């Protein structure tokens, strides 16, 4: 798993589209904390915030072959959290 920390978000997304669960785990670990804080600020509810994160990451895996990110992965994930909440 240490090797995956060296990969860029773009490289990890390429690996995810090839069904690499370790790449998905790295993205999850890389972004779960900041996305949780983002959701918690909007919802002010820890349980709801965790549910939103679960839905966003489950959706990322479910659509791994079809997702086209225009911009950064972090921007995509922040938007996904915000849209899920709204």
Secondary structure per residue as TSV (DSSP state, phi and psi in degrees):
chain	resnum	aa	ss	phi	psi
A	1	X	-	360.0	-26.6
A	2	X	G	-58.0	-35.4
A	3	X	G	-60.8	-36.5
A	4	X	G	-68.4	-24.3
A	5	X	G	-65.2	-22.3
A	6	X	G	-82.0	-16.9
A	7	X	S	-77.1	147.6
A	8	X	-	-76.1	166.2
A	9	X	H	-59.5	-40.1
A	10	X	H	-63.2	-43.6
A	11	X	H	-64.1	-41.0
A	12	X	H	-64.0	-40.2
A	13	X	H	-63.5	-36.6
A	14	X	H	-62.5	-41.4
A	15	X	H	-68.6	-36.9
A	16	X	H	-62.7	-40.9
A	17	X	H	-64.1	-19.7
A	18	X	T	-95.6	15.4
A	19	X	T	67.2	38.1
A	20	X	-	-88.9	106.6
A	21	X	H	-67.1	-26.7
A	22	X	H	-69.6	-35.3
A	23	X	H	-66.1	-40.8
A	24	X	H	-62.3	-44.5
A	25	X	H	-59.9	-39.9
A	26	X	H	-64.4	-43.7
A	27	X	H	-63.8	-42.9
A	28	X	H	-57.7	-50.2
A	29	X	H	-65.8	-32.7
A	30	X	H	-69.5	-35.4
A	31	X	H	-114.6	-10.6
A	32	X	H	-59.9	-40.6
A	33	X	H	-65.8	-50.7
A	34	X	H	-70.1	-33.3
A	35	X	H	-71.3	-33.9
A	36	X	H	-63.5	-45.7
A	37	X	H	-61.4	-42.0
A	38	X	H	-59.0	-47.5
A	39	X	H	-67.0	-41.0
A	40	X	H	-63.9	-37.1
A	41	X	H	-64.3	-34.5
A	42	X	H	-80.6	-35.4
A	43	X	H	-101.6	-28.2
A	44	X	-	55.7	36.6
A	45	X	-	-147.5	110.4
A	46	X	H	-58.9	-42.0
A	47	X	H	-66.0	-44.8
A	48	X	H	-63.2	-38.4
A	49	X	H	-63.2	-43.3
A	50	X	H	-63.2	-39.7
A	51	X	H	-62.1	-42.3
A	52	X	H	-62.1	-44.7
A	53	X	H	-61.9	-42.5
A	54	X	H	-60.3	-43.7
A	55	X	H	-65.3	-41.1
A	56	X	H	-65.4	-47.6
A	57	X	H	-70.7	-33.9
A	58	X	H	-64.7	-39.6
A	59	X	H	-66.4	-37.7
A	60	X	H	-60.4	-45.0
A	61	X	H	-68.9	-41.7
A	62	X	H	-63.9	-34.5
A	63	X	T	-105.0	21.2
A	64	X	T	-55.6	-31.1
A	65	X	T	-85.0	-18.0
A	66	X	T	-107.5	-12.0
A	67	X	-	-72.6	128.2
A	68	X	-	-118.3	116.2
A	69	X	-	-100.2	118.9
A	70	X	S	-99.4	98.8
A	71	X	S	122.0	-140.6
A	72	X	-	-103.4	155.4
A	73	X	H	-64.3	-40.5
A	74	X	H	-61.4	-42.3
A	75	X	H	-62.9	-41.1
A	76	X	H	-60.8	-46.7
A	77	X	H	-68.1	-40.5
A	78	X	H	-60.1	-44.5
A	79	X	H	-64.1	-39.0
A	80	X	H	-62.7	-41.4
A	81	X	H	-64.4	-48.2
A	82	X	H	-59.7	-45.9
A	83	X	H	-65.6	-37.4
A	84	X	H	-63.9	-39.2
A	85	X	H	-68.9	-43.1
A	86	X	-	-69.6	360.0
